[in-house]
Amino acid sequence: MVPSSKPQESKVVLVVFLALLLDLLSFTIILPLFPRLLNFYQQHDTDATSILNHLLHWLEGYKQWIGRTSDTKWDTVILGGFIGSLFSLLQFLVSPRLGNASDTFGRRKVLLCTMIFNIISTAIWLVAQSFSLFLLARIVAGLSEGNVQLSIAIISDVTSPESRSRNMALVGIAFATAFTFGPPLGAWFASIDLSQTWLSEVVPGLYPYSMAALVGLVLLLIETAYLFVYLPETAAPKQQHPSQQKDTATKGLLQQTGVLVNSIPRLNLIQCLFTFLFSGMEFTLVFLTFDVLDYSHMQQGKLLGFMGILSALIQGGYVRRQKSGGEKSLVLQGMAFGTLGLGCLAVVGMDISQTSYWLYGGVAFLAMTSGTVVNSLTSLASLQCQHEKEKGKILGVFRSFGQLGRACGPLSACTIYWLFGPTLCYTVGAIAMLGLFLVSIVIIPHPAPPVKLD
């Protein structure tokens, strides 16, 4: 770990926080657009040989095979789940290699390299008139997005064990702030159709959602320039024989290295199960409001913005004020709130009167979950390492288990929603979250101080 003074720590953490905020703003711009964006492709990408039509044909055959019929409007839900899960699956596969590369070549170089490919993916989205191009953009993004993972590694490089949990909370605050402003920005800019302006004569391939992509592209360009100028290297590159690099990349995901207490695998399991549940339920939220309440882009953005504001307030005003040692309590509180939130969303699916009250109540509970669980689990994993020098590897493996959950969660949740409707989907989610809460009481350890190596 690079020795750090207070000024160095504060400066680097601030740079990482601001860059991560820009990155996540670009990432969240697309969230409220998914339902209507996919509807756009269904209406305009009608070539019988297209990837989209092959997927829709497979969905129809699957429905007939299982003997069920569902509203074709819900086909958008399962398509969205497929894209969300594909992105996280690619992240699950590439995260260990990005972590190993940052250990070998340095955090700064690898982060800037991933930013270049993020820019390429957003540039493809800018002109993605067809579903095939849009899918390509999401694949490139999934293979290159490494900002969150590398930001956590950089913060671990420059902070002491005593201040690490507090600084890790800034990652969550960046997420919450981005969810506050990113979706409303995306919804607003989606109302500007660049294909009807003079720009369409200059840039071929523009379509009604290009403006949102253009804003995301500008944010990424600003972030890349900012990192290039202000981010120092926090992990000195290490020399490694090529055969060792290959071996590390192969084993890095599932092999726990170093001397660890038995709680690390249990935390990995809880992380995987929680992200599986929460990411799946959260991903279906925009489809619930589209399907049941017929929300517009702007209404979708306002809802996600409300969730982001509340989550940011919880992390900045509650989580960061908690004393060291309270991480397990925060995890359990978040899971309890998640159970209540999913129960409220199950009521929304019944399409009864006053659904907006149940919707915003459920989203408020989920914001409390979002603001507490993942950051507290990350801090617990960090504090359970017996050796400080193993922290980067352990946190990399821990995060990869989270990506595995996110890879399976959206598609699984959207499949249940697609087949059985929102009420059963969220009821199952609430029961599963309650079960995870009860299991976590038993198997999540209390934080233990790390043992430093001389």
N, C-alpha and C positions, 0 to 999 in steps of 0.2 A: 504494500500500500504506500502511496506517495505521502510523505510527511506533510501535514497541513497545519498552518497557522490559522487563527480566526479570520483575518482578512482574506486569505486564499480560499478558505472554506466558504465564506459568505459570497465572494465574487463568483466562484464556480457554480455554486448552487443557484444563484440568481440567473446566471447565463443559461443553465440547464432548464430552469423553470420557465423562463420566457420562451426559449426555443421549443420546449415541449408544448407549451400553450399554443404557439403558432401551428405546430404540427397537428395537434388534436382539433383545433378549429377547422383546419383543412379536412381532417378525417370525418368530423361530425356534420359537415355541410350536407352530405349526401343522405343522411339518415331519414329526414322526413320526406324525401323524394322517392324512396324505394317503391312504394306501391304504384304511384302514377307513372314513374319511370318505366317500370316493368309493363304496365298497361300500354304505355306508348309503344314499346317494342312489340307487344302482342298485336297491336293494331297496324303497325307499319312494316314490321319484319315478317312478311307473309310468304316468303319464298319457301316452297316445300322442302328444299334441301338444306335450309338453314339449321344451325345448332338449336335455336329456340324451338322450331317446329319439331325437331327430333325429340327434344325434352318434353314438349307438350304431348306428343304422341305416346311417349313412354308413360307419362302420367295417366293418360286416358286408358292405356292398356292395364296399368297397375290397378286403377279403380275397378275395371271390369273383372280382373283376376280375383280381387278380394271381395267381389260381390257388393260393392258400395258405390253409391253415387253421391256427389256433392256439388254444390253450386260452383260453376266454372269461375266465378268471381274469386273463389278461394284458391284457384290454381296459382294466382299471384303470390299467395302466402307461401306455398311450398317452393316456388321459384326463388322467392326472397330468402327462405331458409337454406336452400341449396347454395346460394351465392355467399351468404354469411358464414356457413360452415366451411365452404371451400377456402375462404380467406383465412380462417383460423387454422384449418388443417395445414395450409402452406406455412403459416407462422410456426406451428408445432414442429414441422420438419426442419425449418431453417434456423430457428432460434438457437439451438445448441451450436451450430456452425458459426453463427454471428458472434456468439459469446466467445468461442474458441479463437475466432479471428481477431477479436478485440484484445484478447490476452496476448496474442502473438504479434500483431502489428500495431496495436495501440487503439484506444477508444476513438480518438478524434478521426483518424484515417478511415476507420470502418464506418463511423457515423456519417461522414461526408459522402462516402461511397454509396451508402443506402439512400441518402437524400437525392442523389442523381437519379437513381432508379425510381424513386417516388415521384420526382418531377416528370419522368418519362411516362409513368402510369397515368398521371393526371392529364398530361398532354393528349394521351390516347382517349381518355374519357371526354375531353373537350370536343373531339370530332367523332364520337362514337354514335353514328346514326343507326348502326345495326347492333343487335344483341351480341353478336360475335365479337365485335370490337370492344364493347362494354365488358364482356367476360374476360377478354385479354387484359384490359386495364386492371381488373380486380386481381387477376393472376399475378401480374407484374408487381402490383402493390403488396400482395400477400407474401411474395418471395423477397421483398426488399424492406418492408417496414420493420425498423429496428430501434426507433427512437425511444420508446418506453423502456425496453430492455436495457439499452445502453445508458439511458439516463439514470436508471437505478444503479447500474454498475459504477457510473461516474460519481454519483452521490456517495456510494459506499467507499470509493477510493479516497475521498477528501474529508469525510466526517468521522468523528470519534463514535464509539459505541454509545456513549451517553447522549449524543445529539442526533443519532441516526434515525430513530423512530420519528422524532419531530420533523426532521428534514424529509423523510420518506413521505410524510403526510402531504408535502407540497406536490408530489406526483398526483395524489388524489384530488387536491385542490385544482390542479391544472385540468384534470379530467372533468371535474364538476363545472369549472368555469367555461370550458369548451362546450359542454353539453348545454350550458345556459345560453350562449351566444351563437354557437355554430349552427344548430338546427334552424333557429329563426332567420339567420343570415341566408342559409340555403333556401328556405321557403320564400323569402323575399326576392332573392335574385332569380329564383325559378320563374318568377312572374315576368322577367325580361327575356324576350325571345330574340336572341342574336341572329337567328336565321332570317328574320324579317328586317334586318338592318344592313347598312352598306358593308359591314364586316364580312357578311356572307360571300361577297364578291372577292374579298381578299383572302379569306381563310376557307377553303373548301371543307365540307363535312359538318358545318355548324347545324345545330338542331335546337329545339326549344329549351333543352336543359344545359346548353353550353355555357351560359352565363355563370351558373353555380360552379361548374368545373373551372372556369377561368378565374374566379375568385380563389378557389382552392389552389390553383397553380401559382397565382401571385403570392399567396401566403407561404407556399413552399419555397419559392425563390427568395423571399425575404429571409426566411429561416435559414436557408443554406448560406446566404451571404453573412448573416449574423454569426452563425457558428464558425465560419471560416475566419472571421476577423477576431472574435472574442473568446472562443473556447480553447483553452490550453490542453495539452496532453496530460492526462492524470494517471495513466498506467504505462510505464516504460515498456516498449516492445521487447519480447523475449526471443532468444534464439532457440530454435527447435529443429531437430532433424525431420525431413519430410515424412519419414515413416512414422515418427512420433505424432506429427500433426494429423495424419490420416487416422491413426489409432485413437487419438483423443476425440476427433470428430465423430467416429463411429460409436465410441462408448460413452460419450459425454451425456447423452440423454437419460439413460436409465441406470448407469452405474454410479453409485454414490462414492465419491472419493474422499479420503481423509478419515480421521477418527471422529465419528458423530454419535450423538446420543440417539436412542431408539425412536425418539419423537419425530425426527425428520421425515421418515417415510409416512408416518401418520398424518403429518401436516400436508405432505404432498397429496395424499388421498383426499383429505378434506378440501384442499384447494381445487382439485380436479372435480369433485362432486359438486361443490358450491358453484363453481363457474359454469359447469354443465347446466345446472338448474337455473341460475340467475340469468346467464346470457341468453338461454333459450326463451325464458319468459319475457325478458326485457326486449328481445328482438321482435317478438310478436306484437308488442304494444302498438306500434304504428299501424299494423294491419288490423288490430282490434278497432281502433278509432276510425280507420278507413272503412271497415266492413260494417260495424254496428252504428256508428255515429256519423259516417260520411264526412269526416273532417277534411277541411281544405289544407293546402300546404301551410298556410299561416297558422291555422289552429293546431296543426301537428307541431309546428315550431314552438308555439307558445307553451304547449304541454311539456315538451322536452326541456324548454327553457326554465319552466317552473321547477322541474325535477333537478336541473343543474344548479339553480340558485339555492334550493334547499340543501342539496348535497354539499355545496361549497360552504354554506353557513355551518353545517354540522361539522365538517372537517376543520374549518378554521376556528370556529367558536367553541367546539366541544371536544373533538378528538385530540387536537393539538394541546389542549389544556390538561389532558389526563396525565396523571403521574405514571412514570415507568412501572410496569408490572400489571397494568390494567388491560393488556391486550386481549386476554382470553375473555374477559367480561364484555369488551366491545364487540368481539366476534359473536358471542351469544346474543347480545342485544340486537345486533343487526339481523341475525337469522330469525329472531322472534318477530321483528318488524316485517321481515320479508314474508313470513307466514300470513300475517294480517293483511299485507298489501295484496298478495295473490288471492286471498279470500275476497277482497273487495273487487278485484278485477273479474272474478268468477260471477259476481252479481251483475257487473256491467254486461257480461255476455248474455244475460237473460233478457236484455232489451226491455227493461221495465222503466217506469217513470223515474225521473231524477237521476239518470245514469251518470250525468256529469259530476254529481257530488261523490258518487261511489268511485268514479274514475280518478278524480283528483285526490280523494282520500287514499286510494290504492297507490297512486304515484308518489304521494307524500311518504308513505311507509317504505316504498321501494327506494326512495332517495335516502332515507335513513340507513337502509341496508347497504346501498352503494357507498355511503360515506364512512362506513365503519369496518366492514368485514375484510375486504381484500388487503387494504393497507395494514390492518392489524395482523392478519395472517402472515404477510410479508415480514413485518417486524418480528413476529414470533419465530419465523424460520431463521431470520438473521441472528436472533439472540440465542437460539438453540445450538448453533455451531460451537463446537468445543475449541476450534482453532480459527482465529481471525483470518489466517492466510487461506483458509478454504472457503471463505464467505462468498467470493465471486462465483465459484463453481456450484456451490449449493444453491444460491439464489437463482442461477441460470437454470438448473434442473427444476427447481420449485416453479419458476415461471413457465417452463415448458409443460408441466402438468396442467397449469391453468389454461394454456393454449389448447391442450388436448380436450379439456372440458368445453371450451368455446368452439372447438371444431365440431363437436357432436351435438352441443346444446341447441343452436338455432334450427338445424334441420330436424332434430327429434321433436322439439316443441311445435314447429310449424307442421310437421306430419300429423301430430295429435290434433292440432287446431283444424287442419285441412280435412281430416276424416270425421272428427266428432264434434267440432265446433268449439267456440271459446270457453263456454261454461265448464265443460268437462276438462278442457286443457288446463285452465287455471286452478280448478279444484284439485286435479292430480298434482299440479305444481305446489299448491299450498300444503297438501299432505306430505309430499316428499320433503319440502323445506322443514316441516315440523319434525319429521324423522331425522333429518340431518342435524337439527338443533339438539335433539335428545342424544344422538350418538356423539356429538361434539362435546357435550358436557363431560362425557366419560374419557374420551381419548385425546382431546386437545390438552397439551401440557401447559403449565404456567411458565412464564419466561424465566430463563436462567442466564446469568451473565456469562459472556464468552470468556474463554481462557486464551490469553495471548501467548504467542510463541516468541521467545527471544531470538 
